[in-house]
Amino acid sequence: MLTDAQEKAINSTTNYTIDFEQHEYSDQLEVIAEMTIANVTQFDKSEDLGGLTVYYKADKLVAFYDYEQQLGTVFKEAIQ
């Protein structure tokens, strides 16, 4: 379950670090997105919220991927 602050962070995203929106949908794009997020954040937990997967490290939201829109973001704070 997302907190209000986490939901706001996701909903206010305007610049996506993962953008496959112009590509034809493919399950492979989801795998590429997850591997990219894993390589950058070393997340330890993910949760599928139905259309959106969120990624956590030590219970801190570090990234999300909207697999219906094929867009996602690794939050800068996750890689500092």
Buried (B, 14 or more C-beta within 10 A) or exposed (E): EBEEEBEEBBEEBEEBBBBBEEEEEEEEBBEBBBEBBBEBBEBEEBEEEEEBBBBBBEEEBBBBBBBEEBBBBBBEEBEE
